[in-house]
Amino acid sequence: MRVHQLPETLINQIAAGEVIERPASVVKELVENAIDAGARRIEIATAAGGKALIRVIDDGRGMDAEDLTLAIRRHCTSKIDQRLDDISTLGFRGEALPSIGSVARLTIRSRPQDAPHANEVTLAGGIPAPLKPAAANQGTTVEVRDLFFATPARLKFLKSDRAETAAITETVRRIAIAFPSVRFTLSGPDRSTLDLPSTDEDRLARIAQVLGEEFAANTIAVDAAREDVGLAGHIGLPTWNKANSLSQYAFVNGRPVQDKQILSAIRAAYSDTLPRGRYPVAVLWITLDPALVDVNVHPAKSDVRFRDPGLVRGLIVGAIRQALLAEGDRASPSASTGLAEAFRSPQFASAVSQAGATHFRPTGAVAHGGWQMGASPSRPLAGLANGFAETGQSEITETVLPSARMEQAEADPSIVERPLGAARTQIHENYIVAQTRDGLVIVDQHAAHERLVFERFKTALRAGKVASQILLLPEIIDLPEDDCDRLAERAEDLAELGLVLERFGPGAIAVRETPSMLGETDIGGLIRDLADEIAEWDSSSALRDRLEAVASTMACHGSVRSGRRLVTEEMNSLLREMERTPGSGQCNHGRPTYIELKLTDIEKLFSRR
């Protein structure tokens, strides 16, 4: 077969394979065109997940007959002239409309301001129909019907209507965050209506519309710059995380992007604060000279390339870590909200009512406030009313449960005024209950101390080698030979963390020194966990690049264990150190170290408010 020129229709269908991947791609291109046209209100309607119908109506500038005729031809655009290094619009390639028209039935009706009437053009399977007059308001209406009817093979690869509808919703949400001054309405028989009114450039208000009202309470503002690159936005507290990365939004010069470089930088910034498999929430705007970023990497325009990717990555990682550091020990309020809601649930009320009538009996002294679940009833719930009335409570003399040790101490006003308050008790040998000026705080002692030890490790690493203590007798740990080899290869780097070990035969490791800050610890468990962790890494990875990950594992083994009883002085000492330590609101795995209940919330639980 000889070389020949492909027909224009086939060229457009090939181009559509990259530009139009699914119905959400069509919505993205049409909405971006509307924004570039200056629209302040955009209405999107879909049917059958966008396969049967996509309609986008805007109130932008509109197009006259000449522009409308050119708009359905490839590489015709009003958005750039000669240069690709100064792109300030969302679209610029001139491929979207002809690509859509080559695989679907496309109708465009548009009317510029002061024009006597609108004009309409249609394109079905790449074949245009003559331009004709039409009735319409100022702006443009684009209808796309029977998507991929001209390329049935592509239609077979689309997902279910529900999945395609969800993808369209997510696309509109991302664009809506980028343009808070534009009103977006998304409707159709295949969905519930989504209406996002204009917030007049108030980014936080628009984010709240999209991600929920809890966003503001669970995030930290970010504002930083380095050289010619600026970064602004909001990042979630580590304890407010998600099961996927869909809550990470990035915008480059106002353009919504899903760039791997940016997502990788966000993940790296949270590397020592989130549990495995969890993702942070982040909404970030990156601004820089258009000449320093290439948005022409792919026809979908969701990937970008920075002239200095190291600068952008360093800015994102540094700004997020600095913002988290500045917040100190702040934890997400969602945990306490969830606790209060759990107390208010009908299931909890029913359980308390049943237990109070048959199994609850008060234990210990009134000052201790102890309660015990007994096997036999003491007296009916109604009989408890007078004894527990505020005016005259009867004395409770039964023994308090061992798991509810009450370390009583006189209230020290100066301590109660501190952010984490004064320790009042330890329950189940793991949870410290502290009284604050306007509420109470419940602290997970193991998670909290684990974070404190980890931060000490990081401080020691920055200052130099971690101090170690020599064991009186070396600890011999039996391990598979492969694990022994891995540990022996990394022995020099582990020594920087104060862990000195060496081979002891073919299937054992001898540990001679351990980090002094760990104190007494389960050395065998620590070594086995480190061996498993190192086994997951690439063999070429330098351990010194992962020292913080190793330090996190070691901190877990060196922290106060669950089940250890603490006296009041120890509990208060832990609370004070948490207040001094940045990031102590979550442990190394991203779990919250404490939750706080305000007095007003507690009073609501008892119907005092």
C-alpha positions as CSV (number, residue, x, y, z in Angstrom):
1,M,0.0,0.0,0.0
2,R,1.3,3.4,-1.0
3,V,1.5,6.4,1.4
4,H,-1.6,8.5,1.3
5,Q,-3.3,11.3,3.0
6,L,-5.9,10.3,5.6
7,P,-9.4,11.8,5.3
8,E,-10.2,14.8,7.5
9,T,-13.0,12.8,9.3
10,L,-10.6,10.0,10.3
11,I,-8.0,12.5,11.4
12,N,-10.5,14.0,13.7
13,Q,-11.5,10.7,15.1
14,I,-7.9,9.7,15.8
15,A,-7.4,13.1,17.5
16,A,-10.6,12.5,19.5
17,G,-9.0,9.3,21.0
18,E,-6.6,11.5,23.0
19,V,-8.8,14.6,23.6
20,I,-12.1,12.8,24.3
21,E,-11.5,9.8,26.6
22,R,-15.0,9.6,28.2
23,P,-18.1,11.9,28.8
24,A,-16.3,13.7,31.6
25,S,-13.6,14.8,29.0
26,V,-16.4,16.4,26.9
27,V,-17.7,18.3,29.9
28,K,-14.2,19.5,30.8
29,E,-13.6,20.9,27.4
30,L,-16.9,22.6,27.0
31,V,-16.9,24.1,30.5
32,E,-13.3,25.4,29.9
33,N,-14.5,27.0,26.7
34,A,-17.3,28.7,28.5
35,I,-15.0,30.1,31.2
36,D,-12.6,31.3,28.5
37,A,-15.6,33.1,26.9
38,G,-16.1,35.1,30.2
39,A,-19.1,33.2,31.4
40,R,-20.4,34.0,34.9
41,R,-23.1,31.2,34.9
42,I,-22.7,27.8,33.5
43,E,-25.4,25.1,33.4
44,I,-24.6,21.5,32.6
45,A,-27.2,18.8,32.0
46,T,-26.4,15.1,31.3
47,A,-28.4,11.9,30.6
48,A,-27.2,8.3,30.8
49,G,-23.9,9.3,32.3
50,G,-23.3,11.7,29.4
51,K,-23.5,9.0,26.8
52,A,-27.0,10.1,25.6
53,L,-26.7,13.8,26.3
54,I,-24.4,16.5,27.5
55,R,-25.7,20.1,27.3
56,V,-23.6,23.1,28.5
57,I,-25.2,26.5,28.5
58,D,-23.2,29.7,29.3
59,D,-23.7,33.4,29.3
60,G,-20.4,34.3,27.8
61,R,-19.5,36.5,24.9
62,G,-20.9,34.2,22.3
63,M,-19.7,33.8,18.6
64,D,-20.9,35.3,15.4
65,A,-21.5,33.3,12.2
66,E,-17.9,33.5,11.0
67,D,-16.4,32.4,14.3
68,L,-19.0,29.6,14.6
69,T,-18.1,28.2,11.2
70,L,-14.4,28.2,12.1
71,A,-14.9,26.8,15.6
72,I,-15.8,23.3,14.3
73,R,-12.6,23.1,12.2
74,R,-9.4,21.7,13.6
75,H,-6.7,24.0,15.0
76,C,-9.0,27.1,14.9
77,T,-8.9,29.1,18.1
78,S,-9.2,32.6,19.4
79,K,-7.1,32.0,22.5
80,I,-3.5,32.2,21.2
81,D,-1.7,33.7,18.2
82,Q,1.9,32.6,17.6
83,R,3.4,31.7,21.0
84,L,3.0,28.7,23.3
85,D,5.1,30.2,26.2
86,D,2.5,32.7,27.2
87,I,-0.8,30.8,27.6
88,S,-3.3,32.4,30.0
89,T,-6.4,30.5,28.9
90,L,-7.7,27.0,29.7
91,G,-8.0,26.0,26.0
92,F,-5.6,26.8,23.2
93,R,-5.2,23.8,20.9
94,G,-8.4,24.2,18.8
95,E,-9.1,20.5,18.9
96,A,-12.0,20.0,21.3
97,L,-15.1,20.9,19.2
98,P,-14.0,19.1,15.9
99,S,-12.9,16.1,18.0
100,I,-16.3,15.9,19.7
101,G,-18.2,16.4,16.5
102,S,-16.3,13.6,14.8
103,V,-17.5,10.9,17.3
104,A,-20.9,12.4,18.3
105,R,-23.8,14.5,17.2
106,L,-22.8,18.1,18.0
107,T,-25.0,21.1,17.9
108,I,-23.7,24.6,18.8
109,R,-26.0,27.6,19.1
110,S,-24.4,31.0,19.9
111,R,-25.3,34.6,20.1
112,P,-22.9,37.5,20.8
113,Q,-24.0,40.7,22.6
114,D,-26.1,43.1,20.4
115,A,-26.5,40.5,17.7
116,P,-30.1,40.4,16.2
117,H,-30.3,36.6,16.5
118,A,-28.2,33.5,17.2
119,N,-26.7,31.1,14.8
120,E,-26.6,27.3,14.9
121,V,-24.3,24.8,13.4
122,T,-24.3,21.0,13.6
123,L,-21.7,18.3,13.2
124,A,-22.5,14.6,13.1
125,G,-19.8,12.0,12.8
126,G,-17.5,14.7,11.4
127,I,-19.9,15.8,8.7
128,P,-21.0,19.5,9.1
129,A,-24.5,20.9,8.2
130,P,-25.0,24.4,6.8
131,L,-25.1,27.3,9.3
132,K,-28.6,28.5,10.1
133,P,-30.2,31.2,12.2
134,A,-31.7,30.3,15.6
135,A,-33.3,31.9,18.7
136,A,-31.2,32.1,21.8
137,N,-30.0,34.4,24.6
138,Q,-26.5,35.9,24.7
139,G,-24.0,33.2,25.2
140,T,-23.4,29.7,23.8
141,T,-25.3,26.4,24.1
142,V,-23.5,23.2,23.2
143,E,-25.4,19.9,22.9
144,V,-23.6,16.6,22.5
145,R,-25.8,13.6,21.8
146,D,-25.0,9.9,21.2
147,L,-21.4,10.1,22.2
148,F,-19.1,7.7,20.3
149,F,-21.9,6.6,18.0
150,A,-19.4,7.0,15.2
151,T,-16.8,4.9,17.0
152,P,-18.7,2.0,18.6
153,A,-15.5,0.3,19.8
154,R,-14.9,3.2,22.1
155,L,-18.4,3.1,23.5
156,K,-17.9,-0.5,24.7
157,F,-15.0,0.6,26.9
158,L,-17.1,3.2,28.9
159,K,-18.1,2.3,32.4
160,S,-21.6,2.2,33.8
161,D,-23.9,5.2,33.7
162,R,-23.4,5.7,37.5
163,A,-19.6,5.7,37.2
164,E,-19.6,8.1,34.2
165,T,-22.0,10.4,36.1
166,A,-19.7,10.4,39.1
167,A,-16.7,11.2,36.9
168,I,-18.6,14.2,35.4
169,T,-19.5,15.4,38.9
170,E,-15.8,15.2,40.0
171,T,-14.7,17.1,36.9
172,V,-17.2,20.0,37.5
173,R,-16.2,20.1,41.2
174,R,-12.5,20.6,40.3
175,I,-13.2,23.3,37.9
176,A,-15.7,25.0,40.3
177,I,-13.0,25.2,43.0
178,A,-10.7,26.9,40.5
179,F,-13.3,29.6,39.6
180,P,-15.3,30.6,42.7
181,S,-16.8,33.7,40.9
182,V,-18.7,31.5,38.4
183,R,-22.0,29.8,39.2
184,F,-22.2,26.1,38.3
185,T,-25.4,24.1,38.0
186,L,-25.2,20.4,37.2
187,S,-28.5,18.5,36.6
188,G,-30.2,15.8,34.6
189,P,-32.4,12.7,34.9
190,D,-29.3,10.6,35.9
191,R,-28.3,12.7,38.9
192,S,-29.4,14.9,41.8
193,T,-28.9,18.6,41.1
194,L,-25.7,20.1,42.1
195,D,-25.8,23.9,42.5
196,L,-22.7,25.9,43.4
197,P,-23.5,29.6,43.6
198,S,-20.9,32.2,43.0
199,T,-18.8,33.1,46.1
200,D,-17.3,36.3,44.6
201,E,-13.7,35.1,44.6
202,D,-14.0,33.7,48.1
203,R,-12.0,30.5,47.6
204,L,-12.6,29.0,51.1
205,A,-16.4,29.5,50.7
206,R,-16.3,27.7,47.3
207,I,-14.2,24.9,48.8
208,A,-16.7,24.5,51.6
209,Q,-19.5,24.2,49.0
210,V,-17.6,21.4,47.3
211,L,-15.9,19.5,50.1
212,G,-18.2,20.3,53.0
213,E,-18.5,22.8,55.8
214,E,-16.0,20.8,58.0
215,F,-13.2,21.7,55.6
216,A,-12.4,25.0,57.3
217,A,-12.2,23.5,60.8
218,N,-9.9,20.7,59.7
219,T,-7.4,22.6,57.5
220,I,-4.5,25.0,57.7
221,A,-3.9,27.9,55.4
222,V,-0.7,27.8,53.3
223,D,0.9,30.9,51.8
224,A,4.6,30.7,50.6
225,A,6.8,31.8,47.7
226,R,10.2,30.8,46.4
227,E,12.0,32.7,43.7
228,D,9.3,33.2,41.0
229,V,6.8,30.6,42.2
230,G,4.0,31.3,44.6
231,L,1.9,28.7,46.6
232,A,-1.4,29.3,48.4
233,G,-4.3,27.2,49.5
234,H,-5.4,25.0,52.4
235,I,-4.1,21.6,53.6
236,G,-5.8,19.1,55.9
237,L,-4.7,18.2,59.3
238,P,-2.9,14.8,59.3
239,T,-5.7,13.3,61.4
240,W,-8.3,14.4,58.8
241,N,-7.4,12.0,56.0
242,K,-9.1,10.1,53.3
243,A,-9.0,6.6,51.8
244,N,-8.0,8.0,48.3
245,S,-6.4,11.0,46.7
246,L,-9.6,12.4,45.2
247,S,-9.6,15.2,47.8
248,Q,-6.3,16.6,46.5
249,Y,-6.8,19.5,44.2
250,A,-4.0,21.4,42.4
251,F,-4.2,24.4,40.1
252,V,-1.4,25.9,38.1
253,N,-2.1,29.5,37.0
254,G,-5.8,28.7,37.6
255,R,-5.7,25.6,35.5
256,P,-7.0,22.4,37.3
257,V,-4.3,19.7,36.9
258,Q,-3.8,16.2,38.1
259,D,-0.1,16.1,37.8
260,K,2.0,13.3,39.3
261,Q,4.8,15.6,40.3
262,I,2.5,17.7,42.5
263,L,0.7,14.8,44.0
264,S,4.0,13.2,44.8
265,A,5.2,16.3,46.6
266,I,2.0,16.5,48.7
267,R,2.5,12.8,49.7
268,A,6.1,13.4,50.6
269,A,5.2,16.4,52.8
270,Y,2.9,14.1,54.9
271,S,5.3,11.2,54.8
272,D,5.7,10.8,58.6
273,T,2.3,11.8,59.7
274,L,-0.2,9.6,57.8
275,P,-0.9,5.9,58.1
276,R,-0.3,3.6,55.1
277,G,-3.1,3.7,52.6
278,R,-4.5,7.1,53.8
279,Y,-4.2,10.3,51.8
280,P,-4.2,14.0,52.9
281,V,-6.7,16.6,51.9
282,A,-5.2,19.5,50.0
283,V,-6.3,22.4,47.8
284,L,-3.3,24.3,46.4
285,W,-2.9,27.1,43.9
286,I,0.5,27.4,42.2
287,T,1.3,30.6,40.3
288,L,4.3,31.3,38.2
289,D,5.4,32.9,34.9
290,P,3.6,31.0,32.1
291,A,7.0,30.7,30.4
292,L,8.2,28.5,33.3
293,V,5.6,25.8,32.8
294,D,4.6,23.7,29.7
295,V,0.9,23.0,29.6
296,N,1.2,21.5,26.1
297,V,2.3,18.1,27.3
298,H,-0.9,16.2,26.4
299,P,-4.1,17.1,24.6
300,A,-6.1,16.6,27.8
301,K,-4.0,19.4,29.4
302,S,-4.1,17.8,32.9
303,D,-0.4,17.2,33.0
304,V,2.2,20.0,33.1
305,R,5.9,20.2,33.0
306,F,7.8,22.7,35.1
307,R,11.1,24.2,33.9
308,D,12.5,23.7,37.4
309,P,10.5,20.8,38.9
310,G,12.9,20.6,41.9
311,L,12.0,24.2,42.9
312,V,8.3,23.5,42.7
313,R,8.6,20.3,44.7
314,G,10.7,21.8,47.3
315,L,8.3,24.7,47.7
316,I,5.3,22.4,48.2
317,V,7.0,20.0,50.6
318,G,8.6,22.9,52.6
319,A,5.5,25.0,52.8
320,I,3.3,22.1,53.9
321,R,5.7,20.9,56.5
322,Q,6.2,24.5,57.8
323,A,2.4,24.9,58.1
324,L,2.0,21.7,60.0
325,L,4.9,22.6,62.2
326,A,3.4,26.0,63.0
327,E,0.1,24.4,64.1
328,G,1.9,22.6,66.9
329,D,-0.2,19.9,68.5
330,R,-3.5,20.7,66.9
331,A,-5.7,17.7,66.1
332,S,-8.7,17.5,63.9
333,P,-12.0,18.4,65.7
334,S,-13.8,15.7,63.7
335,A,-12.9,13.1,66.2
336,S,-14.5,14.9,69.1
337,T,-17.5,15.7,66.9
338,G,-17.9,12.0,66.1
339,L,-17.6,11.1,69.7
340,A,-20.4,13.6,70.7
341,E,-22.6,12.3,67.8
342,A,-22.0,8.7,69.0
343,F,-23.2,9.7,72.5
344,R,-26.3,11.2,70.9
345,S,-27.2,8.2,68.8
346,P,-30.4,6.3,69.5
347,Q,-28.4,3.1,69.8
348,F,-26.3,4.6,72.6
349,A,-29.4,6.0,74.4
350,S,-31.1,2.6,74.1
351,A,-28.1,0.8,75.5
352,V,-27.7,3.1,78.4
353,S,-31.4,2.9,79.3
354,Q,-31.3,-0.9,79.2
355,A,-28.1,-1.1,81.2
356,G,-29.3,1.4,83.7
357,A,-32.5,-0.5,84.4
358,T,-30.8,-3.9,84.9
359,H,-27.0,-3.9,85.1
360,F,-25.6,-0.5,86.1
361,R,-24.6,0.0,89.6
362,P,-22.5,2.8,91.0
363,T,-19.1,1.9,92.5
364,G,-16.5,3.7,94.5
365,A,-16.7,7.0,96.3
366,V,-18.7,9.9,94.9
367,A,-15.4,11.8,94.5
368,H,-14.2,9.1,92.1
369,G,-17.4,9.0,90.1
370,G,-16.8,5.3,89.4
371,W,-19.2,3.0,87.5
372,Q,-19.3,-0.7,87.2
373,M,-21.2,-3.1,84.9
374,G,-22.5,-5.8,87.2
375,A,-24.1,-9.2,86.6
376,S,-27.0,-8.6,88.9
377,P,-29.2,-5.5,89.2
378,S,-28.7,-3.2,92.2
379,R,-31.9,-1.2,92.1
380,P,-34.2,0.1,89.3
381,L,-33.1,3.2,87.4
382,A,-36.0,5.1,88.9
383,G,-34.6,4.4,92.3
384,L,-31.3,6.2,91.4
385,A,-33.0,9.5,90.7
386,N,-32.9,11.0,94.1
387,G,-29.5,9.6,95.0
388,F,-27.9,11.2,91.9
389,A,-29.8,14.5,92.1
390,E,-27.7,17.6,92.3
391,T,-29.1,18.6,95.7
392,G,-28.3,15.4,97.6
393,Q,-26.3,12.5,96.2
394,S,-26.0,9.4,98.3
395,E,-22.6,8.0,99.2
396,I,-21.1,5.3,97.0
397,T,-18.8,3.0,98.8
398,E,-18.1,0.1,96.5
399,T,-14.7,-0.6,95.1
400,V,-13.7,1.1,91.9
401,L,-12.6,-1.0,88.9
402,P,-8.8,-1.5,88.6
403,S,-9.2,-0.4,84.9
404,A,-10.5,3.0,86.1
405,R,-7.7,4.3,88.3
406,M,-8.4,7.7,89.5
407,E,-5.3,9.8,90.3
408,Q,-6.9,12.5,92.3
409,A,-5.0,15.8,92.6
410,E,-6.1,19.3,93.7
411,A,-7.0,21.4,90.8
412,D,-4.2,23.7,89.8
413,P,-5.7,26.7,88.0
414,S,-2.4,27.4,86.2
415,I,-2.3,23.9,84.8
416,V,-6.0,23.7,83.9
417,E,-5.5,26.9,81.7
418,R,-2.9,25.0,79.6
419,P,-4.1,23.8,76.1
420,L,-4.2,20.1,77.3
421,G,-5.2,20.9,80.8
422,A,-4.5,19.0,84.0
423,A,-4.5,15.2,84.2
424,R,-7.3,13.8,86.3
425,T,-7.3,10.1,85.7
426,Q,-6.0,7.2,83.6
427,I,-8.6,4.7,82.3
428,H,-7.9,1.2,80.9
429,E,-4.2,1.9,81.5
430,N,-3.9,3.7,78.2
431,Y,-6.2,6.8,78.1
432,I,-5.4,9.9,80.1
433,V,-8.4,12.2,80.9
434,A,-7.4,15.8,81.5
435,Q,-9.5,18.8,82.5
436,T,-9.2,22.0,80.6
437,R,-10.7,25.4,81.4
438,D,-13.7,24.8,79.2
439,G,-13.9,21.0,78.6
440,L,-11.9,17.8,78.8
441,V,-9.2,16.1,76.8
442,I,-8.7,12.3,76.3
443,V,-5.2,11.3,75.3
444,D,-3.9,8.0,73.9
445,Q,-0.7,7.7,75.9
446,H,1.0,5.3,73.6
447,A,0.3,7.2,70.4
448,A,1.2,10.5,72.1
449,H,4.5,9.3,73.5
450,E,5.4,7.5,70.2
451,R,5.2,10.9,68.4
452,L,7.3,12.6,71.1
453,V,10.0,10.0,70.8
454,F,9.9,10.3,67.0
455,E,10.4,14.0,67.2
456,R,13.4,13.5,69.5
457,F,14.9,11.1,67.0
458,K,14.5,13.7,64.2
459,T,16.1,16.4,66.3
460,A,19.0,14.1,67.1
461,L,19.4,13.2,63.5
462,R,19.6,16.8,62.5
463,A,22.2,17.5,65.2
464,G,24.3,14.4,64.3
465,K,24.5,10.8,65.4
466,V,21.9,9.6,67.9
467,A,23.3,8.7,71.3
468,S,23.3,5.0,72.1
469,Q,23.7,2.8,75.2
470,I,25.8,-0.3,75.2
471,L,24.0,-3.5,76.3
472,L,25.6,-5.4,79.1
473,L,25.0,-8.6,77.1
474,P,24.4,-8.5,73.3
475,E,20.9,-9.4,72.3
476,I,21.0,-12.3,69.8
477,I,18.1,-12.3,67.3
478,D,17.4,-15.3,65.1
479,L,16.2,-14.3,61.6
480,P,16.0,-15.7,58.1
481,E,19.4,-15.4,56.3
482,D,18.0,-12.9,53.8
483,D,16.8,-10.6,56.6
484,C,20.2,-10.9,58.2
485,D,21.9,-9.9,54.9
486,R,19.7,-6.8,54.5
487,L,20.3,-5.6,58.1
488,A,24.1,-6.2,57.8
489,E,24.2,-4.2,54.6
490,R,22.5,-1.3,56.4
491,A,24.5,-1.6,59.6
492,E,26.5,1.6,59.1
493,D,23.4,3.7,58.5
494,L,21.5,2.1,61.4
495,A,24.4,3.1,63.6
496,E,23.5,6.8,62.9
497,L,20.3,6.0,64.7
498,G,22.1,4.6,67.7
499,L,21.4,1.0,66.7
500,V,24.7,-1.0,66.5
501,L,24.4,-4.6,65.2
502,E,26.5,-7.2,63.4
503,R,26.1,-10.7,61.9
504,F,26.2,-13.5,64.4
505,G,26.4,-16.6,62.2
506,P,24.4,-17.3,59.1
507,G,20.9,-16.9,60.7
508,A,21.3,-14.4,63.5
509,I,22.0,-10.8,64.3
510,A,23.8,-9.5,67.4
511,V,22.6,-6.2,68.8
512,R,25.3,-4.5,70.8
513,E,23.9,-0.9,71.3
514,T,20.5,0.6,71.2
515,P,19.4,4.3,71.1
516,S,19.5,5.6,74.7
517,M,16.3,7.5,74.3
518,L,14.4,4.3,73.8
519,G,15.2,3.0,77.3
520,E,14.0,-0.6,77.8
521,T,12.4,-1.9,74.7
522,D,11.6,-5.1,72.9
523,I,14.8,-5.4,70.8
524,G,13.7,-8.6,69.1
525,G,10.4,-7.1,67.9
526,L,12.2,-3.9,66.8
527,I,14.8,-5.8,64.7
528,R,12.2,-8.0,63.1
529,D,10.0,-5.0,62.2
530,L,13.0,-3.2,60.7
531,A,14.0,-6.3,58.7
532,D,10.4,-6.4,57.2
533,E,10.5,-2.7,56.5
534,I,13.8,-2.8,54.7
535,A,12.7,-5.8,52.7
536,E,9.9,-3.7,51.1
537,W,12.3,-1.1,49.8
538,D,14.2,-1.2,46.6
539,S,17.6,-2.7,47.0
540,S,19.3,0.4,45.6
541,S,17.6,2.7,48.1
542,A,20.0,4.3,50.5
543,L,18.9,3.8,54.1
544,R,20.0,7.3,55.0
545,D,17.3,8.6,52.6
546,R,14.8,6.7,54.8
547,L,16.2,7.3,58.2
548,E,13.0,9.1,59.3
549,A,10.9,6.0,58.4
550,V,13.3,3.8,60.4
551,A,13.2,6.3,63.3
552,S,9.3,6.1,63.2
553,T,9.5,2.3,63.6
554,M,12.0,2.6,66.4
555,A,9.9,5.3,68.2
556,C,6.9,3.0,68.2
557,H,9.0,0.4,70.1
558,G,10.4,2.9,72.5
559,S,7.2,4.7,73.6
560,V,5.0,4.1,76.6
561,R,3.1,1.0,76.0
562,S,-0.6,0.5,76.4
563,G,-1.3,-1.1,79.8
564,R,1.3,0.8,81.7
565,R,0.0,2.7,84.8
566,L,1.0,6.3,85.2
567,V,0.9,8.5,88.2
568,T,-0.4,12.0,88.0
569,E,3.0,13.6,87.6
570,E,3.9,11.4,84.7
571,M,0.6,12.1,83.0
572,N,1.0,15.9,83.4
573,S,4.6,15.6,82.2
574,L,3.4,13.9,79.0
575,L,0.8,16.6,78.4
576,R,3.3,19.4,78.9
577,E,5.7,17.8,76.4
578,M,2.9,17.3,73.9
579,E,2.2,21.1,74.1
580,R,5.9,21.8,73.3
581,T,6.2,19.4,70.5
582,P,5.1,20.3,66.9
583,G,2.9,17.7,65.3
584,S,1.9,15.9,68.5
585,G,-1.7,16.0,67.5
586,Q,-1.2,12.7,65.6
587,C,1.1,9.7,66.0
588,N,3.7,8.6,63.4
589,H,0.9,6.6,61.7
590,G,-1.5,9.5,61.4
591,R,-3.9,8.5,64.1
592,P,-5.0,11.2,66.5
593,T,-3.2,11.3,69.8
594,Y,-6.1,13.1,71.6
595,I,-9.6,14.3,71.3
596,E,-11.2,17.2,73.0
597,L,-14.8,17.7,74.2
598,K,-15.9,21.2,75.1
599,L,-18.0,21.7,78.2
600,T,-20.9,23.0,76.1
601,D,-20.9,19.6,74.2
602,I,-20.9,17.7,77.4
603,E,-23.7,19.7,78.8
604,K,-25.7,19.0,75.7
605,L,-25.3,15.3,76.2
606,F,-27.0,15.7,79.6
607,S,-29.7,18.1,78.2
608,R,-28.3,21.0,80.3
609,R,-28.4,23.1,77.1
